[in-house]
Amino acid sequence: MDKKNTKIIVTLGPATRTEADLRRIKDKGVDFVRTNMSHSSLADLEYFIRLSRKVGIPFIIDTEGSQVRTGDLDRDTIRFDENDRVIIHAEQIVGNKKELCLRPGNILEQLEEGDLIHIDFDTLILRVADVSTAGQGFITTETITGGYIGKNKAVGHRSGAAQGFHPARPFRKGSGID
């Protein structure tokens, strides 16, 4: 391996949040730092950019952007059975077997009855049953496959109007649903 062309990139997160952490990273010869935007907020991004500039390590951005994700849960994993009714909230709540939330919450306004919500790469698939309450901050879904989910899992979408099979597309913050 040609060391001259090799670059070291470190992903910042909970274990590397302080100026002292970044100075240690810099002393080890790291060339760039980044955050994983699938697991970070815009506030995290701004914080880490300021911190990396202060320490003098170039910051690179993963361009995929933030994904829509599930919120916090009242336990590590929750098991759902086929045909369970699940209320999805726009507001951040601590989820349980009957209620979950998605981040960002404004995604609910873009869903239609019959749409499929794929959670954690199809570990759980929900069908949107009622969107008439979206303006009140929640929608009703039902599980079409049983499965387990955990906290902060990726969420994808497939329109109920789509003909044939189309893989679930991940939601993206700001991009909406086509």
WOPE-V690444 format. One record per residue. N is the residue number from 1. PSI is psi in degrees with one decimal (* if undefined). OMEGA is omega in whole degrees, 0 to 359 (* if undefined). Layout:
N&PSI&OMEGA / N&PSI&OMEGA
//
This chain:
1&133.4&180 / 2&103.8&183 / 3&-27.6&182 / 4&-33.9&182 / 5&-3.2&180 / 6&132.4&179 / 7&144.1&179 / 8&125.1&179 / 9&131.2&179 / 10&132.5&176 / 11&124.7&181 / 12&151.5&180 / 13&-155.5&185 / 14&-31.6&182 / 15&-5.0&182 / 16&61.6&186 / 17&-6.4&186 / 18&163.2&176 / 19&-40.0&179 / 20&-39.9&177 / 21&-47.2&182 / 22&-34.1&177 / 23&-40.3&176 / 24&-42.2&178 / 25&-45.1&179 / 26&-41.9&180 / 27&-23.7&179 / 28&-3.3&176 / 29&18.6&178 / 30&136.9&182 / 31&-35.2&183 / 32&155.5&170 / 33&158.6&181 / 34&169.9&168 / 35&155.3&175 / 36&103.7&185 / 37&-11.7&174 / 38&-18.8&183 / 39&11.2&185 / 40&154.8&176 / 41&169.4&175 / 42&-33.3&176 / 43&-40.4&176 / 44&-45.7&181 / 45&-50.0&180 / 46&-43.3&180 / 47&-49.4&183 / 48&-33.1&176 / 49&-47.1&178 / 50&-45.0&182 / 51&-43.2&181 / 52&-36.8&176 / 53&-43.0&181 / 54&-40.0&183 / 55&-23.0&179 / 56&30.3&175 / 57&125.8&178 / 58&142.0&181 / 59&132.6&175 / 60&151.9&183 / 61&131.8&173 / 62&122.0&192 / 63&-5.2&180 / 64&-36.4&178 / 65&174.7&182 / 66&139.8&176 / 67&158.6&169 / 68&138.0&184 / 69&160.3&172 / 70&161.4&180 / 71&-158.4&180 / 72&156.0&179 / 73&159.6&179 / 74&-2.3&174 / 75&173.9&184 / 76&-45.2&178 / 77&150.7&177 / 78&134.7&178 / 79&131.1&176 / 80&146.6&176 / 81&158.6&176 / 82&138.3&178 / 83&12.1&173 / 84&142.9&172 / 85&131.3&181 / 86&124.9&176 / 87&130.6&177 / 88&123.4&183 / 89&147.3&173 / 90&-37.1&178 / 91&150.2&177 / 92&122.0&175 / 93&165.7&170 / 94&113.1&186 / 95&159.8&177 / 96&-166.8&184 / 97&-18.6&182 / 98&-21.3&185 / 99&138.7&176 / 100&170.1&170 / 101&157.8&175 / 102&147.5&176 / 103&129.4&355 / 104&150.4&185 / 105&-23.3&183 / 106&-6.3&178 / 107&-27.9&182 / 108&-35.7&182 / 109&-17.0&183 / 110&-5.8&182 / 111&153.1&178 / 112&156.6&177 / 113&136.2&182 / 114&-17.6&177 / 115&151.2&177 / 116&135.9&176 / 117&117.6&181 / 118&121.3&182 / 119&133.8&177 / 120&54.8&176 / 121&51.1&174 / 122&15.1&174 / 123&-34.9&177 / 124&133.9&177 / 125&127.9&179 / 126&144.3&172 / 127&130.5&178 / 128&121.2&184 / 129&-33.7&184 / 130&121.4&178 / 131&4.7&184 / 132&-18.0&181 / 133&8.6&182 / 134&-36.7&178 / 135&-19.8&177 / 136&-0.6&174 / 137&12.3&177 / 138&157.7&174 / 139&165.1&179 / 140&135.9&178 / 141&167.6&170 / 142&146.6&182 / 143&135.6&175 / 144&-11.6&169 / 145&142.8&173 / 146&159.3&178 / 147&178.5&181 / 148&145.6&170 / 149&159.1&175 / 150&-175.1&180 / 151&147.7&170 / 152&44.2&181 / 153&148.4&181 / 154&145.5&181 / 155&130.4&175 / 156&173.4&187 / 157&144.5&170 / 158&128.2&181 / 159&136.6&176 / 160&-18.7&180 / 161&-9.9&183 / 162&138.0&177 / 163&138.0&179 / 164&-170.9&182 / 165&130.4&173 / 166&130.4&180 / 167&150.6&178 / 168&136.2&175 / 169&136.6&176 / 170&140.5&170 / 171&152.2&173 / 172&137.1&176 / 173&132.6&175 / 174&-16.7&183 / 175&-18.2&181 / 176&-170.7&180 / 177&127.5&180 / 178&*&*
//
